[in-house]
Amino acid sequence: MYKLYTRPGSGGFVAEAAFALADVPYERINVAKSEAADPQFRVVSPLGQVPALALPEGGSMTESAAICILLGERYPEAGLAPGLGDEARADFLRWMAFLSSALYPAVLRRYYAPRYTADPAGKVAVEDAATAEIDRHFAVVDAQLAGRDWLAGERLSLADVYLLMLYSWHPEAEGARSSFPNVERVCEGLRQHPVLRELNAAHELW
């Protein structure tokens, strides 16, 4: 059985959503931040980050986007991602990479600013720059969603769930709703999805 190391309010949300949407059983292991140095957890996640996934055949995976792409490939019948022969596959991979490599790091810089400066007085400057970057990236996504219901193809994929998670962490939520109406429209619909709504009871992202 899969073992998913996660914690409420973390990037584990999208990995848990993947399992729930695919109706695939897994063992959920909550890892508190204070337990990040636990040796057993560090075998699966050397950096002590969640989510981390122990695979049933042995081995492990980290990185939320990679976990989602793997589960989409392993359970194509669940429709978590466009299939290999689907022309929407390119959009799916593009947005999964964009969200995880551009937008997610900007969010981390905003909330963990002291990690990104050696200047004790530099925290505010890092936060301001990160917020500007977050908005610049969401503007790109908002333009993509003009006249569209989903980021990739004609149905919900894990790219949309990933977007919902990151959007829920926007440091200026009220301003984001008016600045990014297409992102808000798509995410508001996702907030009503029964599986995601139930999962949010533990994560409290919105």
Steps between C-alpha positions, in 0.01 A plus 500: 500500500608857438610695807458877470683724745311826529366760742191723509526825309801382300578413141383153591148622418537440127653154549218401737253636246656279232448188708147602595393588146645174368348302788837334562568377856804633683630543850508862612784580740486843661841654559511798734759767424670419828548142377665593171834362615359154580743247344230277350330795331836627375556175312195580289553878495865597548413870521229435756230640273144386440343353304718194464380167368624151579411278204348154545767342278778664701673830456356843565405827336505862605371815327124545485487554123699184431275298729192631320639427154592145607155429643337641189702257288439202726123550520393636160143383555466762776554784254746683724695621197472495120639174364822455307320518165281798593596836349414661836791306654743773398298765683474279806875449521565866430278622781610238750859610440412870509299476820760291681818669377394865470194573711559264793856628568371858496241406762771343713711815476204706616428290808855396587680821409782466759623191316568709190714780637816524707406855599306509831325812373421352160184306587250763384677552169492124430130485589413794275697360207341156548148643507568688176629180344197303620270753338700498176466122479130496585443756225648250252267227624202735500560581134515128420162445662318773306206326334608163642377282784826311558873545453544192280235361272127482555486347846637536849859384549748509786645818349178675604517353850863615525390848396227501767754411769744775401225758454375423851841613628494840330615749767238756395191292440249784458711679244565176313127442447463824309840487328464145366130446419556193284711326764239594761219363282669164450609471862157590634356210304770269635425607857156349453633164373386244760834316517705819529257655746523195725879497476511868591337424834841375612717745305298822546640666189184702448 
